[in-house]
Amino acid sequence: MRWTTLSVVVLLAVAGCSGGESAVPGGAPPSAIDRLLAKAPVATAIPAGSAMARIKDRGELLIGGSLDAPLLSQQNPGTGELTGFDADLGKLLAKYIIGEPKTKLVTSTSETREPLLANGTVDVILQTYTITPQRAERVAFAGPYYSSGQAIAVRRGTTGIAKPADLAGRKVIAGANTPAIAAIKAAAPTAEIVEFGSDPECLTALRQGRGEAYVQDQALLIADAAQDGELEVVGEPFTTDPYGIGLKHGDEQFKQFVNDWLREIQKSGLWQDVWRDSIGTVVKGDPPTPPVIGSAQGS
């Protein structure tokens, strides 16, 4: 998917989930996610003994994700609610399984996602989790549910970096254990890669001049640039990165269930509505066409 990246002069107005106030006459108007949840589907059958049955019995979907990813999964400091594309999809999935949007977020990083799934700490990972054949040997992926790509960010005013080849011989920041590392090596083999554990750490390092550029998923970079006027996204994505919903390895039943749910919300337009209320507040134009389920190698 291609975005017009340099139209990032926006207000982040992604609404959070506001509980049940919308049903009170004269109360606060329903939030965007409340309106979507009101028409969100609920599964008609949950197989006994399945992962879905365990989640429904628990009454809560445990999600590995982020608290600090604008437009994707960010905690509202005032209400404590999570907002964004991934966060809202998590609420819709919880309603599909449980009948209510009951979720609990467990903060995860690129290094901890797979252990969290393997040991059962979380049920799913919803965190811009790029599907790769290597990762698919350790986790199952439903989806892809979104497609993005690696892009380049620099401190505003930086010159000489406009395309991947311009990274040659430079210090380039990347998140540890992310697709950015392989992308940099392929595009600019002589670049010196400096790794950090999270997106906020990478951004801090860029601001401090510990690297001349930062390579990351474009969805994250656009959201970052919308909040930080010193950050500039240059060029277009130079890879294609399909996002998947991470599940415990080997659970084909749960994978099929989540894929069926994804197809349903894509067909009904709920997926597109979630995009409009989150990423679409920054990226101009109509929602993109969702990727075909099972189309990514490893999904």
N, C-alpha and C positions, 0 to 999 in steps of 0.2 A: 504494500500500500504506500502511495506517495502522498505526502502532506505539504502544504505551503507553510514552511517552517518559520518564516520570518514575519508572520502576522501575529506575533505573541505580545500584543499590547492589550491586556485583558484584565478583567476583574474575575477572580475565582469565586463563583457563586454556586458552588455545588451544595445543594441542600442536604441536611442530615435527616435521619429518621427521628420523628418527633413523638413517637408513642401513639396514643390514641386520641390526642386532643382534637383531631380533625372531626371527630364525631360529635363534639360538644357544640350546641348552637351558640354562636357568638364567640367561639373559641378561635384559636390560631388556625389559619388555613392549612390544609394538608400539604406536607412537603412532597417533593418530587418522588422520593422513594415510597412514601405512603400511597401515593396514587398508583404507582406501579404494583405495589404489593396487593392492593385491593383487587386487581385483575389477574394476579399471578396464579399459575396453575398449581394444583396439589396432586401428587401421584395417586392414582386410583387403587393401586395394589403394591404392597411392600412384602416381598418374600420373607417368610419366617427364617430366622437364623442368618440373615444377610447383614452386611455392613449397614445397610439402610435401616434395617429393623433395630439394630443396636443404637443407632443415632436417634431414631424416633423414640425408643424407650428411654434414652437418656434425656431427651427433650432439648437438646442443644447440639448444634453443628460446630465442631472444633476446627478452626481454620488457621493454617499457618500463613502469615502474611506480614504486612507492614503497617506501621502507625504514622509514617512520615513520608508517604509517596503522594504528593499532590495530584489530584485528578484521578488517582487510582485507588489508594487506600490510605486515608489520612484521618487522624483523630481530631475532632473538633474540640479545642481546648475548653470551650464553654460548656458543652453538653456531654462530652465524652464519647459521642457517637462517631462511628466511622463513616466516611463518605468517599465516593469515587467509584470508578468503573468496576474494579475487582471487588470492592467492599459491597457494592449493591448487588452484584451477581451472587455473592456469597449469601446475602439475605434472601434472594429469590430461590436459591438452591435449598436453603434451610426450610423455607415455606413449602417447597415441593416435597421434601422428605417428611417434615414434622407436622406441617399444617400451620406453623407459625414461624416468623423470621427470627428464630432464636439462634444466635451465633455467639461464639467466644473466640477472640483472636489470640493466638499465641505468636508472639514476635519471632520471626525466623529470618535467617540470612542465607546467602548462597551456600555457606558451609554446613548449615544445620537443617536445611529442608529435608534432605533424604533421611537422616537419622530420626527426625520427628515423625515422618511417615512410617518408617520401619518399626519403631518401638510403640506406635499407637498413640503418641502424644496428641497428634492431630488426625483428623479424618481426611482432609484435603489441603492442598497448597494452592492458593490463589494469589500469585505474586509475580506477575510478568515472567512466568517460568517457561523459558524457551525449550521447546521439544528438540532433543537431539537423540540420535541412535545410542550414543554412549550413556546418556542419562536413562534412556528407556531400558537399559540392562539392570537398573536399580530401582526404578519406579515405574508405575503405569501412568499413562497420560490419556485423559479424556480430551477431546477436541481435535484440532486446535480451535480455540474460541476467539482468537484475535491474531492479527498479523502486524508486525512492526519491523524494525530493522535497526542496525547499529548506525549511529550518526556521530558527528563531532561537535563538541562545544569548546569554546575558548572564552577567555576574559575579553569583554567588550573592548574594541580598539586594537586587538591583536591583528597583525598583518602577516601575510605569507602562508596562512593555513586556510585553504578553501576546498580542498579535496583530500581523499585518503593518501594519495601519493606524497602530499606535502608533509606528512608525519615522519617521513624518512629522516633518520638522524636526530630526532627530537625526543624529549622526555614526554611520554604519553601516559596519562592516568587511566586506570581501568579497575573495575571491581574484581576482586579475587573470585576465581571459579565461575566467571561469566563468559558468554560467547564473545565479548569484546576482545579478549586476549587473542583468540585465534584469528579474529577479523583483523586486528592490528598487524599480527605477524604476516598474514597473507597480503595485506595491502601495502605495508611498509616494513619489510624485514629488518631494516637497520634501526627502527625506532627502539628506544629504551623504555620498556614498560614498567610503570611504577604501580603496584597493586595496593588497594585498600579494601576494607571489609564491607563497606556499605556505601550507598549513594551519598548520604550526607558527608561521610568522611572524604569521599572523592571530591565533592564540591569544595569542601574546606581546603583540601590540598591544592586544588586549582586556584582558589582565591589567594592562597599563600605563595603561589608561584613555584610550587614543588613539581609542577609539570606545565608544559605549554598548551596542552590540549587534554580533553577528557572524552573518551569514547564510551558510549553507553546507548542503551535502547532509546530510540527517538521519542517514544511515548514519555519516558521519564524526563528526558532532557527538555522537551517542550514544557512540561509541567514545572520543572525547575526554573526555566527561563521566565515563565510567567510570574514567578515570585521574586526573582532576583534580576534586577536591571543591569547588573554587572556581567551577566552570563549571556552569551550569544551562541545560537545554534547556526552552524554554517553548512551549506550544501544540503544534499538529500541523503537518505539512508543508502548505505553501500552494501548491505546484506538484507536477506529476508529472514526474519525470525518469527516463527509461529509460536504463540503462547499456548500452553496446555494447562489443564487442571491436574495437578499431581495427586496420585492416589497410591495406596500401598501396592507394591509390586505383586503381580499375580492375581489380583482380584478382578477378574474379567467381568463378573456379574455387576460389580459397582461401576466399573468403567462403562459398560453398556447402558446402565441406568442413567449415568450422568450425560452420556452422549445423547440418549433419547430426550432428556430434559433440554439440552442445548438446542437440538433440532426443533423442539416445540417452541422455545422462546424466540428462536430465529424466525420461524414461520409466522408466529403471532405478531411480531413486531416489537416484543418486549426488549429484545437484545438491542434493537435500534434505539428504543427510548432510553435505555440505560446509557448508551453512547452519547446521545444528545444532551443528557443531563450532567455528563461528566467531561469526557474528552471533547465533546462537541461544543462546550462552552469556550474552548480555546481554538479548536480547529474549525475553520469555516467550511461551509458546504454541507451536503447531505451525508448521512452515515455511510460508511463503506459497506461493501458486500461482505458479510461474514465469511470466513474461510470454510471450505468444505470439511466436514467432520471426517477424520481419518486420512486427510490429504498429506499430512506431514510425515516424513520418515521417522518412525518411532512412536507414532500415535496409534 
